[in-house]
Amino acid sequence: MKDIPTSILIIGLVVLLVLSAWFSATETALMSINRYRLRHLAKHGHRNAARAQRLLEKPDRLIGLILLGNNFVNIAASFLTTIITQRLWGDAGLAAAAGALTLVILIFSEVTPKTIAALRPERLAFPAAFLYEPLLKVVYYPLVWPISIIANQLLRLLGVSPHARSQQTLSSEELRTVVNEAGALIPQKHQTMLTNILDLEKVTVDDIMIPRQEITGINLDAQWDDIRDQIISSQRTRLPVFHGNIGQTVGFLHMRNALKLFFMDQFTRDSLQSIIRDPYFIPEGTPLNKQLLNFQAEKRRIGLVVDEYGEIRGLITLEDILEEIVGEFTTDPVSHAEDYFQEADGSYLINGATTLRELKRSLGWILPTTGPKTVNGMIMEYLEDIPEAGTSFRINDFVIEIVQIKDNTVKVARIKPQTVEQPAPADI
């Protein structure tokens, strides 16, 4: 060292500090890189991404290599600093040099490069993988392997398996956050669809089914002319078929098959019954994501929701589930006209059988959805009684007036969001 010029030692010190910054930055880059994107790039032929993925499969070896190199250059930098300081200022400057070196390493070889690496991990991780993979093969057994053996034994003493792979999995809530924070990478409409898919596991068939009293079907006990007129004028694609009432359902009828018989002049009771498909029953409480798969497995598009006693509670179709994902995609002249109608004063006349989810989705209203599923159920639960027509009260920020009661249920209610100009009635 005595024969080496001080200028060369200073250049060597700078090189060591740069190497220290490189090791620090690449460690952070490789450990913080998005593993899902890494798999995607590796799967599509990105060679450096594949190298990085192979390195990260055994993180103990990679970390051992990086820390070995980082500590080596830091110790070497400290050694050169001591020699340079003694030449320039003698032993009196050693303390100041040690403090200055610590500050330089901290700022220029640790904090700054690691911050850059955390913000731009791919720019450093891929070149690092290109260098580290062959380097690891060369120095693994003579240098890294002994360190890994000792470290792994220590991990076992602490109850940690050194060979257990880190499973980076996302929960549905975490995935929802990822989708919502995608910004311009995913169009807003697609973000909504993706989050709606995630919400399917939280929603059951009870939330979106057509209630029993609202089900339209074909009564085989009715007059034949009435049955024929109902089929010809029906705006539904499929209808349940029953004897007397919906509780005696015998199956489902596809209008296309019925009209085919009609135009072939073969429309009789016997021919009609021959094209009725067996009924399909769905247990109440079935999540929509599971029911979507059940429809696919059974090759069905419509089913009847039954409770634990086998009583029919409602009807649900495949289109109902799909609309939970993509929103309204059909123009049904019957649907919303029966659900709600807006009046001139801004209030809505709403069918009591309308689901609260439908009002939330179509009108953006925030109504309680943890209990009853329909407007009628919400009102009954809130009042704990069967109200009379003309009763007025408030739930949250909505003024509600009972318009029509029939068969002990609320058939029509008038609902208006509360405004400052029109104070709401006192809570009942």
One Martini backbone bead per residue (centre of mass of N, CA, C, O) as a GRO file, in nm:
protein
  428
    1MET     BB    1   0.053   0.066  -0.014
    2LYS     BB    2   0.298   0.266  -0.012
    3ASP     BB    3   0.325   0.266  -0.345
    4ILE     BB    4   0.051   0.391  -0.358
    5PRO     BB    5  -0.116   0.635  -0.460
    6THR     BB    6  -0.349   0.845  -0.334
    7SER     BB    7  -0.523   0.881  -0.588
    8ILE     BB    8  -0.580   0.579  -0.627
    9LEU     BB    9  -0.721   0.536  -0.354
   10ILE     BB   10  -0.953   0.733  -0.408
   11ILE     BB   11  -1.064   0.586  -0.655
   12GLY     BB   12  -1.114   0.320  -0.507
   13LEU     BB   13  -1.318   0.437  -0.304
   14VAL     BB   14  -1.530   0.523  -0.511
   15VAL     BB   15  -1.577   0.244  -0.630
   16LEU     BB   16  -1.674   0.111  -0.366
   17LEU     BB   17  -1.919   0.301  -0.326
   18VAL     BB   18  -2.057   0.218  -0.588
   19LEU     BB   19  -2.081  -0.084  -0.519
   20SER     BB   20  -2.249  -0.041  -0.266
   21ALA     BB   21  -2.486   0.089  -0.415
   22TRP     BB   22  -2.545  -0.151  -0.598
   23PHE     BB   23  -2.612  -0.363  -0.383
   24SER     BB   24  -2.838  -0.205  -0.246
   25ALA     BB   25  -3.021  -0.159  -0.492
   26THR     BB   26  -3.055  -0.459  -0.591
   27GLU     BB   27  -3.182  -0.567  -0.338
   28THR     BB   28  -3.434  -0.390  -0.344
   29ALA     BB   29  -3.531  -0.454  -0.632
   30LEU     BB   30  -3.565  -0.767  -0.602
   31MET     BB   31  -3.760  -0.750  -0.340
   32SER     BB   32  -3.978  -0.526  -0.483
   33ILE     BB   33  -4.071  -0.671  -0.709
   34ASN     BB   34  -4.320  -0.768  -0.912
   35ARG     BB   35  -4.416  -1.095  -0.923
   36TYR     BB   36  -4.643  -1.094  -1.135
   37ARG     BB   37  -4.488  -0.946  -1.356
   38LEU     BB   38  -4.250  -1.141  -1.363
   39ARG     BB   39  -4.410  -1.387  -1.459
   40HIS     BB   40  -4.517  -1.262  -1.714
   41LEU     BB   41  -4.245  -1.201  -1.851
   42ALA     BB   42  -4.128  -1.488  -1.836
   43LYS     BB   43  -4.360  -1.624  -2.000
   44HIS     BB   44  -4.286  -1.404  -2.253
   45GLY     BB   45  -3.944  -1.418  -2.280
   46HIS     BB   46  -3.797  -1.274  -2.046
   47ARG     BB   47  -3.482  -1.332  -1.947
   48ASN     BB   48  -3.429  -1.152  -1.694
   49ALA     BB   49  -3.690  -1.233  -1.553
   50ALA     BB   50  -3.618  -1.532  -1.532
   51ARG     BB   51  -3.365  -1.489  -1.362
   52ALA     BB   52  -3.502  -1.345  -1.125
   53GLN     BB   53  -3.694  -1.577  -1.056
   54ARG     BB   54  -3.476  -1.786  -0.989
   55LEU     BB   55  -3.340  -1.626  -0.760
   56LEU     BB   56  -3.615  -1.593  -0.581
   57GLU     BB   57  -3.654  -1.899  -0.511
   58LYS     BB   58  -3.357  -1.843  -0.348
   59PRO     BB   59  -3.304  -1.601  -0.126
   60ASP     BB   60  -3.061  -1.691   0.050
   61ARG     BB   61  -2.850  -1.682  -0.178
   62LEU     BB   62  -2.887  -1.393  -0.276
   63ILE     BB   63  -2.840  -1.248  -0.006
   64GLY     BB   64  -2.562  -1.365   0.046
   65LEU     BB   65  -2.424  -1.240  -0.200
   66ILE     BB   66  -2.488  -0.938  -0.152
   67LEU     BB   67  -2.376  -0.912   0.142
   68LEU     BB   68  -2.095  -1.001   0.080
   69GLY     BB   69  -2.028  -0.771  -0.117
   70ASN     BB   70  -2.108  -0.529   0.061
   71ASN     BB   71  -1.920  -0.583   0.303
   72PHE     BB   72  -1.656  -0.590   0.151
   73VAL     BB   73  -1.664  -0.294   0.037
   74ASN     BB   74  -1.697  -0.152   0.312
   75ILE     BB   75  -1.436  -0.253   0.441
   76ALA     BB   76  -1.249  -0.152   0.220
   77ALA     BB   77  -1.328   0.146   0.250
   78SER     BB   78  -1.231   0.172   0.542
   79PHE     BB   79  -0.936   0.102   0.488
   80LEU     BB   80  -0.875   0.331   0.283
   81THR     BB   81  -0.951   0.566   0.468
   82THR     BB   82  -0.732   0.522   0.676
   83ILE     BB   83  -0.489   0.561   0.489
   84ILE     BB   84  -0.557   0.841   0.374
   85THR     BB   85  -0.571   0.989   0.649
   86GLN     BB   86  -0.282   0.933   0.744
   87ARG     BB   87  -0.143   1.081   0.505
   88LEU     BB   88  -0.286   1.367   0.544
   89TRP     BB   89  -0.350   1.383   0.898
   90GLY     BB   90  -0.330   1.141   1.048
   91ASP     BB   91  -0.452   1.019   1.351
   92ALA     BB   92  -0.642   1.274   1.406
   93GLY     BB   93  -0.847   1.200   1.146
   94LEU     BB   94  -1.001   0.926   1.202
   95ALA     BB   95  -1.270   1.009   1.336
   96ALA     BB   96  -1.369   1.195   1.109
   97ALA     BB   97  -1.353   0.982   0.883
   98ALA     BB   98  -1.556   0.780   1.002
   99GLY     BB   99  -1.797   0.974   1.001
  100ALA     BB  100  -1.788   1.049   0.699
  101LEU     BB  101  -1.819   0.762   0.587
  102THR     BB  102  -2.090   0.698   0.713
  103LEU     BB  103  -2.243   0.928   0.571
  104VAL     BB  104  -2.180   0.847   0.280
  105ILE     BB  105  -2.297   0.563   0.287
  106LEU     BB  106  -2.581   0.638   0.378
  107ILE     BB  107  -2.647   0.828   0.134
  108PHE     BB  108  -2.489   0.702  -0.136
  109SER     BB  109  -2.519   0.364  -0.051
  110GLU     BB  110  -2.831   0.355   0.061
  111VAL     BB  111  -3.070   0.557   0.046
  112THR     BB  112  -3.064   0.647  -0.251
  113PRO     BB  113  -3.054   0.370  -0.404
  114LYS     BB  114  -3.303   0.244  -0.259
  115THR     BB  115  -3.508   0.451  -0.351
  116ILE     BB  116  -3.472   0.412  -0.653
  117ALA     BB  117  -3.534   0.104  -0.650
  118ALA     BB  118  -3.827   0.127  -0.535
  119LEU     BB  119  -3.927   0.303  -0.787
  120ARG     BB  120  -3.718   0.123  -1.003
  121PRO     BB  121  -3.681  -0.203  -1.010
  122GLU     BB  122  -3.645  -0.303  -1.311
  123ARG     BB  123  -3.387  -0.138  -1.394
  124LEU     BB  124  -3.210  -0.320  -1.177
  125ALA     BB  125  -3.298  -0.621  -1.166
  126PHE     BB  126  -3.221  -0.722  -1.453
  127PRO     BB  127  -2.915  -0.660  -1.456
  128ALA     BB  128  -2.858  -0.813  -1.194
  129ALA     BB  129  -2.946  -1.094  -1.291
  130PHE     BB  130  -2.732  -1.112  -1.519
  131LEU     BB  131  -2.490  -1.112  -1.300
  132TYR     BB  132  -2.572  -1.304  -1.055
  133GLU     BB  133  -2.612  -1.584  -1.174
  134PRO     BB  134  -2.314  -1.650  -1.256
  135LEU     BB  135  -2.182  -1.559  -0.986
  136LEU     BB  136  -2.321  -1.771  -0.806
  137LYS     BB  137  -2.190  -2.021  -0.942
  138VAL     BB  138  -1.895  -1.944  -0.856
  139VAL     BB  139  -1.941  -1.852  -0.525
  140TYR     BB  140  -2.115  -2.046  -0.366
  141TYR     BB  141  -1.936  -2.276  -0.236
  142PRO     BB  142  -1.693  -2.103  -0.120
  143LEU     BB  143  -1.898  -1.868   0.017
  144VAL     BB  144  -2.220  -1.893   0.040
  145TRP     BB  145  -2.280  -2.172   0.156
  146PRO     BB  146  -2.176  -2.143   0.450
  147ILE     BB  147  -2.363  -1.907   0.519
  148SER     BB  148  -2.634  -2.056   0.460
  149ILE     BB  149  -2.604  -2.280   0.667
  150ILE     BB  150  -2.594  -2.104   0.920
  151ALA     BB  151  -2.857  -1.943   0.869
  152ASN     BB  152  -3.051  -2.190   0.851
  153GLN     BB  153  -3.000  -2.294   1.139
  154LEU     BB  154  -3.103  -2.040   1.278
  155LEU     BB  155  -3.389  -2.051   1.161
  156ARG     BB  156  -3.466  -2.323   1.288
  157LEU     BB  157  -3.437  -2.224   1.584
  158LEU     BB  158  -3.678  -2.002   1.514
  159GLY     BB  159  -3.901  -2.165   1.330
  160VAL     BB  160  -3.782  -2.139   1.031
  161SER     BB  161  -3.820  -2.210   0.700
  162PRO     BB  162  -3.582  -2.173   0.447
  163HIS     BB  163  -3.771  -2.328   0.205
  164ALA     BB  164  -4.001  -2.141   0.226
  165ARG     BB  165  -4.220  -1.999   0.029
  166SER     BB  166  -4.337  -1.702  -0.077
  167GLN     BB  167  -4.683  -1.634  -0.069
  168GLN     BB  168  -4.822  -1.425  -0.313
  169THR     BB  169  -5.131  -1.336  -0.208
  170LEU     BB  170  -5.468  -1.231  -0.280
  171SER     BB  171  -5.724  -1.088  -0.171
  172SER     BB  172  -6.017  -0.952  -0.254
  173GLU     BB  173  -5.955  -0.677  -0.122
  174GLU     BB  174  -5.675  -0.638  -0.250
  175LEU     BB  175  -5.770  -0.664  -0.543
  176ARG     BB  176  -5.959  -0.422  -0.533
  177THR     BB  177  -5.737  -0.215  -0.480
  178VAL     BB  178  -5.578  -0.265  -0.738
  179VAL     BB  179  -5.805  -0.188  -0.933
  180ASN     BB  180  -5.865   0.104  -0.818
  181GLU     BB  181  -5.538   0.184  -0.864
  182ALA     BB  182  -5.493   0.164  -1.184
  183GLY     BB  183  -5.639   0.371  -1.339
  184ALA     BB  184  -5.556   0.409  -1.674
  185LEU     BB  185  -5.500   0.099  -1.721
  186ILE     BB  186  -5.811   0.086  -1.641
  187PRO     BB  187  -6.107   0.122  -1.722
  188GLN     BB  188  -6.375   0.214  -1.543
  189LYS     BB  189  -6.570  -0.004  -1.646
  190HIS     BB  190  -6.377  -0.241  -1.584
  191GLN     BB  191  -6.348  -0.192  -1.285
  192THR     BB  192  -6.643  -0.238  -1.216
  193MET     BB  193  -6.659  -0.529  -1.317
  194LEU     BB  194  -6.438  -0.649  -1.133
  195THR     BB  195  -6.569  -0.569  -0.861
  196ASN     BB  196  -6.834  -0.721  -0.913
  197ILE     BB  197  -6.709  -1.000  -0.915
  198LEU     BB  198  -6.604  -0.985  -0.620
  199ASP     BB  199  -6.905  -0.937  -0.502
  200LEU     BB  200  -7.048  -1.215  -0.551
  201GLU     BB  201  -6.965  -1.353  -0.271
  202LYS     BB  202  -7.164  -1.139  -0.103
  203VAL     BB  203  -7.395  -1.235  -0.287
  204THR     BB  204  -7.720  -1.354  -0.306
  205VAL     BB  205  -8.007  -1.478  -0.438
  206ASP     BB  206  -8.190  -1.312  -0.242
  207ASP     BB  207  -8.102  -1.019  -0.347
  208ILE     BB  208  -8.214  -1.072  -0.678
  209MET     BB  209  -8.474  -1.194  -0.663
  210ILE     BB  210  -8.789  -1.284  -0.748
  211PRO     BB  211  -9.053  -1.275  -0.588
  212ARG     BB  212  -9.311  -1.483  -0.559
  213GLN     BB  213  -9.547  -1.263  -0.605
  214GLU     BB  214  -9.387  -1.175  -0.895
  215ILE     BB  215  -9.437  -1.428  -1.045
  216THR     BB  216  -9.452  -1.533  -1.380
  217GLY     BB  217  -9.692  -1.777  -1.512
  218ILE     BB  218  -9.819  -2.100  -1.601
  219ASN     BB  219 -10.150  -2.218  -1.576
  220LEU     BB  220 -10.273  -2.535  -1.642
  221ASP     BB  221 -10.574  -2.472  -1.514
  222ALA     BB  222 -10.640  -2.295  -1.725
  223GLN     BB  223 -10.751  -2.171  -1.994
  224TRP     BB  224 -10.649  -2.231  -2.309
  225ASP     BB  225 -10.678  -1.944  -2.424
  226ASP     BB  226 -10.512  -1.806  -2.200
  227ILE     BB  227 -10.250  -1.956  -2.250
  228ARG     BB  228 -10.210  -1.871  -2.542
  229ASP     BB  229 -10.213  -1.563  -2.495
  230GLN     BB  230  -9.974  -1.556  -2.297
  231ILE     BB  231  -9.759  -1.668  -2.491
  232ILE     BB  232  -9.787  -1.459  -2.722
  233SER     BB  233  -9.754  -1.193  -2.512
  234SER     BB  234  -9.492  -1.258  -2.401
  235GLN     BB  235  -9.174  -1.100  -2.268
  236ARG     BB  236  -9.060  -1.375  -2.209
  237THR     BB  237  -8.849  -1.653  -2.246
  238ARG     BB  238  -8.918  -1.772  -1.957
  239LEU     BB  239  -9.150  -2.000  -1.784
  240PRO     BB  240  -9.325  -2.105  -1.537
  241VAL     BB  241  -9.494  -2.417  -1.455
  242PHE     BB  242  -9.827  -2.474  -1.316
  243HIS     BB  243 -10.056  -2.582  -1.051
  244GLY     BB  244 -10.236  -2.300  -0.950
  245ASN     BB  245  -9.934  -2.256  -0.819
  246ILE     BB  246  -9.598  -2.203  -0.763
  247GLY     BB  247  -9.579  -2.453  -0.562
  248GLN     BB  248  -9.664  -2.638  -0.843
  249THR     BB  249  -9.414  -2.684  -1.004
  250VAL     BB  250  -9.309  -2.854  -1.324
  251GLY     BB  251  -9.154  -2.612  -1.485
  252PHE     BB  252  -9.016  -2.498  -1.799
  253LEU     BB  253  -9.078  -2.250  -2.060
  254HIS     BB  254  -8.997  -2.200  -2.391
  255MET     BB  255  -9.114  -1.975  -2.616
  256ARG     BB  256  -8.990  -2.086  -2.877
  257ASN     BB  257  -9.117  -2.369  -2.861
  258ALA     BB  258  -9.414  -2.277  -2.847
  259LEU     BB  259  -9.423  -2.110  -3.115
  260LYS     BB  260  -9.351  -2.344  -3.298
  261LEU     BB  261  -9.614  -2.499  -3.245
  262PHE     BB  262  -9.806  -2.277  -3.333
  263PHE     BB  263  -9.700  -2.251  -3.638
  264MET     BB  264  -9.750  -2.577  -3.677
  265ASP     BB  265 -10.032  -2.655  -3.558
  266GLN     BB  266  -9.940  -2.810  -3.247
  267PHE     BB  267 -10.113  -2.661  -3.017
  268THR     BB  268 -10.124  -2.844  -2.724
  269ARG     BB  269 -10.127  -2.985  -2.422
  270ASP     BB  270  -9.940  -3.219  -2.489
  271SER     BB  271  -9.720  -3.056  -2.642
  272LEU     BB  272  -9.660  -2.862  -2.412
  273GLN     BB  273  -9.570  -3.078  -2.198
  274SER     BB  274  -9.328  -3.193  -2.379
  275ILE     BB  275  -9.154  -2.897  -2.346
  276ILE     BB  276  -9.116  -2.927  -2.050
  277ARG     BB  277  -8.889  -2.848  -1.813
  278ASP     BB  278  -8.742  -2.921  -1.553
  279PRO     BB  279  -8.694  -2.814  -1.256
  280TYR     BB  280  -8.487  -2.561  -1.083
  281PHE     BB  281  -8.318  -2.563  -0.774
  282ILE     BB  282  -8.232  -2.313  -0.515
  283PRO     BB  283  -8.068  -2.239  -0.249
  284GLU     BB  284  -8.071  -2.040  -0.010
  285GLY     BB  285  -7.770  -1.841   0.010
  286THR     BB  286  -7.643  -1.850  -0.259
  287PRO     BB  287  -7.385  -1.752  -0.412
  288LEU     BB  288  -7.328  -1.605  -0.716
  289ASN     BB  289  -7.063  -1.741  -0.798
  290LYS     BB  290  -7.176  -2.030  -0.762
  291GLN     BB  291  -7.434  -2.007  -0.940
  292LEU     BB  292  -7.290  -1.951  -1.204
  293LEU     BB  293  -7.157  -2.234  -1.212
  294ASN     BB  294  -7.419  -2.397  -1.191
  295PHE     BB  295  -7.544  -2.304  -1.454
  296GLN     BB  296  -7.316  -2.413  -1.629
  297ALA     BB  297  -7.324  -2.714  -1.538
  298GLU     BB  298  -7.655  -2.739  -1.596
  299LYS     BB  299  -7.753  -2.571  -1.834
  300ARG     BB  300  -7.876  -2.296  -1.715
  301ARG     BB  301  -8.106  -1.982  -1.676
  302ILE     BB  302  -8.314  -2.095  -1.453
  303GLY     BB  303  -8.456  -2.053  -1.112
  304LEU     BB  304  -8.565  -2.174  -0.792
  305VAL     BB  305  -8.602  -2.048  -0.476
  306VAL     BB  306  -8.536  -2.224  -0.172
  307ASP     BB  307  -8.591  -2.332   0.132
  308GLU     BB  308  -8.556  -2.557   0.396
  309TYR     BB  309  -8.870  -2.657   0.317
  310GLY     BB  310  -8.916  -2.613  -0.011
  311GLU     BB  311  -9.002  -2.329  -0.047
  312ILE     BB  312  -9.090  -2.085  -0.258
  313ARG     BB  313  -8.931  -1.750  -0.290
  314GLY     BB  314  -8.811  -1.747  -0.597
  315LEU     BB  315  -8.644  -1.594  -0.888
  316ILE     BB  316  -8.365  -1.680  -1.112
  317THR     BB  317  -8.124  -1.558  -1.346
  318LEU     BB  318  -7.855  -1.526  -1.541
  319GLU     BB  319  -7.901  -1.224  -1.610
  320ASP     BB  320  -7.897  -1.120  -1.318
  321ILE     BB  321  -7.596  -1.185  -1.268
  322LEU     BB  322  -7.471  -1.032  -1.510
  323GLU     BB  323  -7.583  -0.749  -1.416
  324GLU     BB  324  -7.394  -0.740  -1.164
  325ILE     BB  325  -7.145  -0.688  -1.356
  326VAL     BB  326  -7.248  -0.495  -1.623
  327GLY     BB  327  -7.529  -0.435  -1.597
  328GLU     BB  328  -7.744  -0.306  -1.798
  329PHE     BB  329  -7.823  -0.502  -2.122
  330THR     BB  330  -8.132  -0.456  -2.136
  331THR     BB  331  -8.462  -0.396  -2.290
  332ASP     BB  332  -8.715  -0.387  -2.052
  333PRO     BB  333  -9.052  -0.296  -2.045
  334VAL     BB  334  -9.113  -0.424  -1.752
  335SER     BB  335  -8.915  -0.369  -1.532
  336HIS     BB  336  -8.902  -0.053  -1.441
  337ALA     BB  337  -9.207   0.006  -1.462
  338GLU     BB  338  -9.257  -0.183  -1.200
  339ASP     BB  339  -9.056  -0.055  -0.990
  340TYR     BB  340  -9.035   0.260  -1.098
  341PHE     BB  341  -9.151   0.617  -1.063
  342GLN     BB  342  -9.111   0.940  -1.160
  343GLU     BB  343  -9.190   1.244  -1.035
  344ALA     BB  344  -9.208   1.586  -1.049
  345ASP     BB  345  -9.091   1.623  -0.734
  346GLY     BB  346  -8.866   1.363  -0.722
  347SER     BB  347  -9.021   1.132  -0.660
  348TYR     BB  348  -9.100   0.777  -0.592
  349LEU     BB  349  -9.268   0.511  -0.729
  350ILE     BB  350  -9.262   0.197  -0.548
  351ASN     BB  351  -9.226  -0.121  -0.549
  352GLY     BB  352  -9.223  -0.336  -0.280
  353ALA     BB  353  -9.047  -0.569  -0.445
  354THR     BB  354  -8.810  -0.404  -0.460
  355THR     BB  355  -8.484  -0.400  -0.447
  356LEU     BB  356  -8.225  -0.245  -0.287
  357ARG     BB  357  -8.009  -0.301  -0.502
  358GLU     BB  358  -8.157  -0.167  -0.737
  359LEU     BB  359  -8.159   0.119  -0.615
  360LYS     BB  360  -7.856   0.145  -0.585
  361ARG     BB  361  -7.781   0.094  -0.888
  362SER     BB  362  -7.988   0.301  -1.034
  363LEU     BB  363  -7.996   0.559  -0.799
  364GLY     BB  364  -7.775   0.560  -0.555
  365TRP     BB  365  -7.886   0.451  -0.298
  366ILE     BB  366  -7.864   0.448   0.067
  367LEU     BB  367  -7.954   0.142   0.198
  368PRO     BB  368  -8.039  -0.102   0.394
  369THR     BB  369  -7.878  -0.452   0.335
  370THR     BB  370  -7.860  -0.661   0.592
  371GLY     BB  371  -8.153  -0.747   0.573
  372PRO     BB  372  -8.374  -0.678   0.399
  373LYS     BB  373  -8.438  -0.685   0.033
  374THR     BB  374  -8.692  -0.504   0.039
  375VAL     BB  375  -8.906  -0.250   0.074
  376ASN     BB  376  -9.116  -0.401   0.239
  377GLY     BB  377  -8.916  -0.522   0.448
  378MET     BB  378  -8.800  -0.255   0.552
  379ILE     BB  379  -9.065  -0.137   0.657
  380MET     BB  380  -9.153  -0.365   0.846
  381GLU     BB  381  -8.899  -0.360   1.026
  382TYR     BB  382  -8.916  -0.062   1.114
  383LEU     BB  383  -9.228  -0.069   1.224
  384GLU     BB  384  -9.335  -0.351   1.334
  385ASP     BB  385  -9.569  -0.332   1.110
  386ILE     BB  386  -9.875  -0.282   0.947
  387PRO     BB  387  -9.942  -0.039   0.751
  388GLU     BB  388 -10.100   0.242   0.643
  389ALA     BB  389 -10.229   0.436   0.431
  390GLY     BB  390 -10.031   0.745   0.466
  391THR     BB  391  -9.785   0.672   0.596
  392SER     BB  392  -9.517   0.864   0.753
  393PHE     BB  393  -9.153   0.858   0.716
  394ARG     BB  394  -8.804   0.790   0.822
  395ILE     BB  395  -8.504   0.677   0.644
  396ASN     BB  396  -8.263   0.839   0.700
  397ASP     BB  397  -8.272   1.032   0.385
  398PHE     BB  398  -8.585   0.921   0.367
  399VAL     BB  399  -8.901   0.976   0.247
  400ILE     BB  400  -9.190   0.782   0.350
  401GLU     BB  401  -9.488   0.663   0.171
  402ILE     BB  402  -9.785   0.504   0.194
  403VAL     BB  403 -10.000   0.400  -0.072
  404GLN     BB  404 -10.017   0.067  -0.076
  405ILE     BB  405 -10.220  -0.202   0.053
  406LYS     BB  406 -10.170  -0.568   0.008
  407ASP     BB  407 -10.177  -0.852   0.161
  408ASN     BB  408  -9.990  -0.736   0.399
  409THR     BB  409  -9.846  -0.540   0.187
  410VAL     BB  410  -9.629  -0.335   0.019
  411LYS     BB  411  -9.694  -0.216  -0.300
  412VAL     BB  412  -9.674   0.109  -0.252
  413ALA     BB  413  -9.417   0.367  -0.253
  414ARG     BB  414  -9.302   0.685  -0.143
  415ILE     BB  415  -8.981   0.820  -0.239
  416LYS     BB  416  -8.766   1.079  -0.084
  417PRO     BB  417  -8.516   1.268  -0.070
  418GLN     BB  418  -8.392   1.463   0.157
  419THR     BB  419  -8.446   1.814   0.210
  420VAL     BB  420  -8.423   2.134   0.313
  421GLU     BB  421  -8.698   2.245   0.196
  422GLN     BB  422  -8.810   1.946   0.299
  423PRO     BB  423  -8.908   1.840   0.573
  424ALA     BB  424  -8.923   1.574   0.767
  425PRO     BB  425  -9.069   1.357   0.932
  426ALA     BB  426  -9.097   1.208   1.204
  427ASP     BB  427  -8.998   0.956   1.363
  428ILE     BB  428  -9.139   0.626   1.439
   0.00000   0.00000   0.00000
